[in-house]
Amino acid sequence: MNLMLAILIITIVLFIWGKFTPDIIALISMLSLFLFGILDLTETLSGFSNPTVIMIAALFIIGEGLSQTGWTALAGQKFIKMAGKSTSKLLLITTLGSGILSGVVSNTGTVATLMPVTISSAWSIGTLPSKLLMPVAFGSNTGGLLTLTGTPPNIIVNNTMLNSGLEGFSFFEFALIGLPLLLIALIYFRFVGYRLLPSNKTNNKPVDISTTLHKWIEAYKVDDDYYRLRVRSVSPLLRTKIGDWNFENEHNVSILRIKRRHPSLIKGNEPFIEFPTNSTEFLYHDIITVKGHTEAINALMIKFRLGLLPLEPIADELRNNLINQEVGMTEVLVTPKSVLVGRKIRLGNFFKRFGVQLMAASRNNKPLVERDIRVKAGDAFLVRGIWSDIEQLKEHHENLVICGSPEGMAKTVTNLTHKSYIAVFALVLMILLLVFKIVPGAIAALIAAGIVLITGCVPITKAYKGISWISVVMIAAMIPMGLALQKTGTAKLIANGLVDSLGSLHPIVLLGGVFLLTTTFSQVINNSATAVLMAPIVIIAANTLSLSAAPFMIAVAISASTAFLTPVGTTTNAMVMTAGGYRFIDYVRVGAPLLLLFLVTTLVLVPLIWPF
């Protein structure tokens, strides 16, 4: 038992020290349990087959699906638009928005989605990001308490209950305490917390997609060259193919996109042909997005009897009609050592080898209008293509350099596609499976994640990138610690200490002790690791006193998500630290009163909802 206590203390010290990542510390702890003979091989590796770990990994994939298909970005924008120019309203909406989103999306994903729009909105209404970002982080931590899958500690305490032969919690049962806590957080930040937040001036005015599009419009003068034409019933284009007409060479016009308008001609419920080829056929009522000089477009309209459709403001046209979750735009530069330098090429054919369209070209910040140019180092090109094809341009870094992050820009696109609805269907299906207990939680999450992957809502490579492997590995490696605590009697020893010191007074005193011990750990240790450590101890303490474990396990879930005093307690706190210009003391000043409110609320409401 002394050896077990030593390993436990060393593990906690390493977490606090922060020299190594949490997953490395957890793996070291797990290996120590095996090497010192505390656990056998099967017990040591049991965490990697644990349903909790599998479920959490699947939830990351589902969250990535919502992010990739535009739901999280759309929700973030809607929250911001509702605020108007009111700072207090923006504070409430961003905090509430982060809380609601984190109920179905990971806390990290929620903050990652809302942080850029929050920063942008803060600057636009004349306030500072430091007045909003910490409430967003704390709101996401609190919102995780709205559902069973909202945050890993919820899943951990629920599975610990089930593994102990006790009845688990229903999907929305956590909301009985989560909603009051989220409401308290909103009221606190509106009337108290906002005054405690620092006014830090930071140089982080974001370049969002709208700003980027306007920059491109100005740099490349693309607003003069784009038109939408309609194929009339009398047009000679009907039932012919693009390759029959040689538009680029003979008519100096590029065809960028075709929208099928006639319902009977739409195949597979997909009305858009994003990248027409020579074999693409023109059909009645097609709307063609083309690029070319006005004279060439006029000649084209007369020759082929095409109708001219009004164009949206060019920024809206680019964003709404030429960019979506699958198709995007980016800017690329020719490097000084590129093999392209000095070569004379035809602009229309330049990027076809990469599977992308050339939208415009620029040299020395001046648009290039010639169709044949001799490439120079520093030439810039605006291209359009499938996001994955744009990403592949990075492989040609010796010749071309991508400006910005196409993958990051893709997640800011808010117009929804059919895949967006598939992703939200997968989420709803998982919730229904969990609510009605049709299948175990891990299976429900795997089914939903499988739908997201199979339907292409998220490419498999991006799905794996979307999983926080540090969190997954850490939880899997820490689960054996809970097993070892029970096997060696250490958990019973700590539980007896709680019982002897607090249990004899009153169950509410014990509940407060559990809350304070757990929240102390959560300030310096990942909340999942904290829940893994505390859950078995609390189960034993409750059983020893012949009390219901439910209120104490709920307290563990709540307090594991109250890392309000440090920037290292959760990933979300760390994410907003630099962007808000926060110092360590800022978290203590703002977080301490909120933590006290959560403690009092827990002691009052939890025994009423889950009696001892």
N, C-alpha and C positions, 0 to 999 in steps of 0.2 A: 504493500500500500504506500509506503514511503517513496518507493521508486515511481509509482504512478503519480503521486503528488508532485514529485520533482519534475517529471515530464510535463505535467499540466502547467506548472508555474513557469517553466522555461518556455513553453509554447506561448503563454500569455505575454511574457516579457518580450519575446521575439515579435509578436504582433504589435506591441506598443512601440518597440524600437523602430520598426518600419524599415530596417535595412534591406530586407528581402520582401518580395511580393507575397501576398497571403497564400497563394497556391504552393509556393516553395516551402513556406513554414509548415503548412498543413501536411505536405508530403514528408518532410523531415520528421514531424511528430508521428505520422503513421508508421514510417519505417522504424522509428525508435521503439514503438510498441511491439513490433515483430522481433527486432534484434535482441531486445531484452526479455523475450519469451513471454510477454504479457498476453499477446494474441497469437493464434496460429495463422497459417497462410490464408485460409478461407475467411477467417474473421477480419484479417488485415485488409483484404481486398473487397470486403462486403459492400463498402460504400459505392463502388463503381457499378454495382448491379442494383442499387437501391432505387425503388420507384421515385423517390423524391428527386434524385439527381436527374433521372431520365425526364421527369415531368418538367423540371426547371429548364433543361436544355431545349425541350420542345417548345416551351413558352417563349424562349428567345426567338425561335424561328417564326412563330406566329406573330410576335411583335414586329419582326423585321418585315413580314409580309404586309402588315398594315402600314408600315413606314414606306416601303418600296412602292406600294400602290396608291399612295397619296392621302390616305385617311388621316394620319397624324398631322401632316402639314396642313391639310384642309381644316381640321379641327383647331389647330393652333391659330390659323388666320382668322377663323370665325370668332374665336375668343377675343382676339385683338381688335377686330372691327367693332365688336359690341361696346368696347370701352370708349370709343370716340376720342375726345381730348381731355378726359378726366383722369387725373393721376390716381385718385382713390378708387375709381371704378376699374381702371386698368390693373391696379394692385389686386383687387378682389377677384377679377375675372381670371388673371393669370394664375393666382393661387388656387382658385376653385378649379380652373381648367387642368392644372397639373395634377390636382387631387383626383379628379374624375378619370383622366387619361391613365393615370398610374394604376387604377383599379383593373384595367384590362391590358395595359402595355407595361413593360418593365419600367421601373423608376428611372433607370439610366436612359432608356429610350424616350421617355416622356420629357426629361430635362433637355436631352439632346435636340428634341424637336422644338420645344418651346423657347429655348435659350436664344436662338438667333432672332426670332420674331419679337421676343420680349425686349432684347437689346435695341432692335430697330425702332420699336414703338416707344420705348423710353426716350430715345433721342428725339423722335419726331414730335412728341408732345411737350418737350422741354424739361423732362426730368432726367435723372441719371440711372443707369443700369443697376447700380448698387442699391437703389431703393426698391428694386423688384426681384432681383435674381435669388436672394436668399429665401424670400417667401415661396418662390417657385420650387426651390429644392426641398424646403420643409413641407410644402404642400404635397409634393410627390411622395415623400416618405410617409405622410399621414394617409394619403389616398390609397396606399397599398393595403390599408386595413379595411377597405370596402368589400373585398372579395377574397375567397379562399386562395386564388392564384395571384392576388395583387402583389405579393412580396414573398420571397422564399421563407422567412420565418413562419408565416401562416401555414405553409405547406409542411414545414418541419414539425411544428407542434401538432398539427392534425395527424400526420403519419405516426408520430410518437404515441398519440392517444390510441390509434388503431392497433399499433404493434403491441400495446400494453393490454389489449383486449377490451378497451373502452370505446364508447361511441364517439365518432369524430364529429366535426362541425360541418354544417351544410354550406353550400357555396356562398350564400349571401348573409350567413349568420354573423360574420365579422362586422358587417355594416351596422349592426345594432350598437356597437361601440365606435365603429369607424366614422359614421356620419356625425355623431355628436362631437367627436374630437376634431373632425375637419371643420365643423361650424365654429368651434372654439378657436381654432387656428385663424380662421377668417376674421372673426371679431377681434382677436388679439392684434393681428397685423394692421387692421383698419384703424384701431384707436390707440394702440400702445406700441406695437412692434415697429410701425412705420417711423415713429419719432426716434426710436433707438437705432435704426439702420443708418450707417454712415453715408455721407455724400462724397463719394470718391470719384474724382474725375479720371476717366480712363480713355485711352485712344482706341476704342473698339467699335467705332461706327461701322456696322457690317455692310458688306457688299452683297445684297440679296439678289435674287434672280431678276427682279424688276429693274434695279439699278444697273445690273450687268447688261441687260437688254438695251437700256437707253444708252449706255456707253458704246455698245456695238453699233447701234443705229447712228450715233454721231460720228464714230470713227470710220465706219465703212459706207456711210451714206446709203444704207439699204432701203430707205423709205421711198426711193424713187423707182425702184426696179421690180416691185412685186405686185401681181395682179391676180384676180380670180375670174376665170372665164367659164361660161356654161355652154355645154354642147347642145345645140338646138336640134330639132327633128329634121331640119333641112341641111344640116352640116355634112359635108363630104367625109368628115372624120368618122361618122357612125360605122361601127363594125369593122373599122380598120385598126391596124396596130401602130404603136408609136414608131417602130422601126421602119414602117413604110414611108415615113415623111422626112426623116433626117432633119429634125427641128433645129438642132444646135448649129449644124454647118450651113444649112440653106436659109434658115429663118432667124438665126442668132437668138434663139429662145430656149431656155431650159425648163423642162417640166419637172416640178418638185413633188407634187402630190395630187392624187385624184380622190375625190369623194363621190361615191355612188349615191345618187339621190333617188333613183327609182326603186321602190321597195322590192319588187319582184326580181331585181338584179343584184340584190345584196346577198352575198353568200356567207354563211357561217356567222350571221349577226354582226359582221365586221364591215362597216361601210367605207373604211378608208384603205387606200393603197398608198402606203407611206413612201415607198420607193419604186415608182413605176419603171419597168424595163422595156426593152424593145418589143417584147412579146405581149405587153399589156394592151388590151383592146379598149377602144373608146366605145362607150355605151350612151344611150339617150339620157339626157339630163345630168350627165357627169359634170361635176364642178372641178376645174383644173386650176391648181395654183402654179403660176408660171413666173419665171424671172427673165427680164429682158428690158431693153430700152423702150421708151414710149413709142417711137416710130416703128420698131419691130413688132410690138404688141398690136398697134393699129393695123398694120399690114396683115398680121395673122388673123385678126378678127374679121377683116373684110374677106380674105381669101377663104376662110373656113366657116364663115357665117356663125361666129360665136358671140354670145351675149356677155356683156361686162357686168360683173356684180360688184356692189360697193365693198370696199375694204375697211376693216376695222382700223382704228389708230394702229400704226405699225407695231408698237410694243405689244398691244393686245393681240394683234394678228400673229406675231411670232410666238407669243406665250400660249395662246389658246388653240391655234391651229397647226403650228409647226413643232411644238414641244409637248411631250406627255411623258408618262412613266416609262415608255419603251423607247421613245425617240427624243433625242436632245440635240443641243448645239454646243459648240465650244470653239475656242480660239487657239490656233497652233502657230508656232514660230519656226522658221527655218534656222538651224544652227549654223555657226560659222564654218564648221567642218563637214557640213552635210554634202553628200554626193550630188545633191540636187543643185548646188550653187554653180552658176554658169551655164546650166542646161536651159535650152529654149524649149518651152513646153506650151501646150494649149491648156488654158485654165479650165475649160469645161471637162477635160479628161484627167486632170491632175490627180484627183483623189478617188477616182473610180476603183483603182486597184485596192484601196482600203475599204471599199464598201460604203463610203460616205459621199455626200453631196457637197460640192463647193458652193457656198452662198455668196461670198464676197472676198476681195483681196485688198491688201493695203501695204503701202511702202512708205516709211518715214511719216506715218500718221496721215497719209494721203491715199484715198481710194485708188485702186488700179482698175481702170475701165477697159484696157486692152484685152483682147481675147488670147493673144499670143504674147508671152513675156519671157525674158531671160531672168531666171531666178537669182536673187541676191540674198546674202545672209541677212537675217532680220525681217525678211518678208513675212507678213502676217496673213493668215487665212481664217475665215469664218466658215466652219463646216457643220453639216447636219448629218446625223446618222443614228443608228441604234446605239443606245448607251454602251452596250458591251463592245461594239465595234470601235466606238470612240475611245473606250478604255484600252483597247488593243493597240491604239496608236502609241501608247507608252513604250511598246516594244521597239519602236523605231526612234528611241531617244537620241541616238547618235545623229539623226537627220532632222527630227521634228521634236518640238517641246510643247506639251499641252499646258496652257495657262489655266490656273485654278484647279478645281476638283470636280470633274464631271459626275463622279459618283455622289458627291455631296450635293451638287446642284439637282441631281435627279430626285433627291428626297424632298426638294422644296416645291416640286411640281404638284399642283393641287387639282388639276382636272382629272376626273375619275374615268377609268376604263372598265371593261367587263371583268378584268382581273381584280379590280378593286372590290367588286361585289362578291367575287369568289372568296377573297381574303376575309371579308367581314362575315360571309356565310360560314366559313371555317371556324371563326371565333364564336359565333352564335351557336353553332352545332356543338362545340366543345362545352360551352356553358350549359346547354340543355342536357347533354350527357352527364355532366357533373351534378346539376340540380336534381335530376330525376334518378341519379345513381344507377344508370344503365350499365356502365362499365367503370372500372377503377379509374382514378384520376390520371394516372400515367398513360393509360391506354387512350383516354379521351383526348389528352394533349397530343399524343402521337398521331391519332387519326386526323386531328385538325392540322398538325404540322405536315402530315403526308399530303393532304389536299393542297396546301399552300405550295409545296414543292412540285408535286406531279403536274399541277396546272400551270406552272411557270410563273406564279405570282412573285416568287423569289428564285433566281438561279441558284443552283446548289452551292456554287462557290461563294456567292454573297450570303447565303443562308449560314454557312459555316463561319463566315467572317462576322455575322451578326450575333453569334453566340459568344457570350462572355466566358471564355474557357477558363479564365482565372477563377471566376466564381464557381463554375461547375466543378473543376478539379479540386478547389478548396473544400467545397461541401462534401464531395465524395471522399476526400482524404480525412476530413474531420469526423465523419460519421463513426469510424472505428474508435475515436476517442470517447464518444458517448458509450459505446459498447464496453470499452475497457474500464470506464468509470464504474459501470455496473458490475462487471465481472470481478474486479478487485475489491469491491466494497467501498471504493472512494466516494461514489455518488451517495451511498447510504450514509457515509460519515459526514459529508457536507450537508445532506438533508437532515440528519440528526442534529447537526449544529444549528440549522435554521429552526428546527422543531423545538429544541431545548431552549434556545435563546428568545424565540419569538412566538412559537406555536402555543406555548402555555398561557400567553397573554390574551390573545384573541385572534381569530382567523384573519380579520382585517389587518392586524399588525403584521401577520405573516405575509399577507398579500402585499403590503407596502414594502416589506423586506425583500420579497422576490422582485418587485418592480425596481427598487433602488439598486440591488445587486446586478440585475440584468442590464439596466441602463448604464451603470458604471462600466461594465464590460463593453457595451455597444459604442461608447465614446472612443474607444481605441482599438476595438476588434470588429471585424466585419460582422454585420448583423446576422448573417447566416451562421457563422461560427459561434456567435453568442447563443443563438437559439439551440444549436446542436449541443452545446455544453450544458445549458440550463434545463432543457426539457426533461431529460431523465432524472435530474436531481429533484425537480419540482414534482414529478410523478411520485417518487418515493416519499417525499415529505407529505404530500396529500394523503397517500395511502397509510402512512404511519399514524396520522391523526384521524383516520377514517373520515376524511373530508372529500368532497367532489374535486377531482383534478381540473375540471373545466375552467373555473374562474382563475385559477393560478396559471394555467396554460395560456389563457387569453391575455393575462398580465404579461407573460413572457413575450407573446407576439407583439403586444403594444410597446413594451419597454425596449424590445430589441430594435424597434423602428424609431426610437427617440434620440438618435445621435445628433442632438442639436448643439452640443457644446464645443465640438471640434470640427475642423475641416477634413479630418482623416477618418471619421467614423463611418461615412458612407461615400460611395463614388459620386453621388449627386452633390454632396457638400464640396467635394474637391473640384468638381467640374465648374462650379460657379465662383470659386475663390479668386482665380486670376481675372476672369471676366468682370467681376464686381469690385476688384481691387481690395478684397477683404483681408483683414489680419486675424490672427488666432483669437484675439480678445473680442473681436466683433461677434464671433459665434457665441462666446460666453455671455456677452451683454444681451444679445437678442434671444439666444436660445434658452437661457436659464429660467426666465419667467414662464416661457411656454412649456418647458419641461415640468415646472411646478404645477401649472394648470392641468397638464395631462395626468400627473400623479393624483391630484385631488379628484379629478373626474373619474379616473379608474377606480379609486377607493370608494367612490359614491355609487357609480352606476354598475360596475361589474358584479358586485354581490346581488344587486337587484335583478339583473338579467340572468346571471348564472349563479344560483344560490349555492352556498357551501354545503 
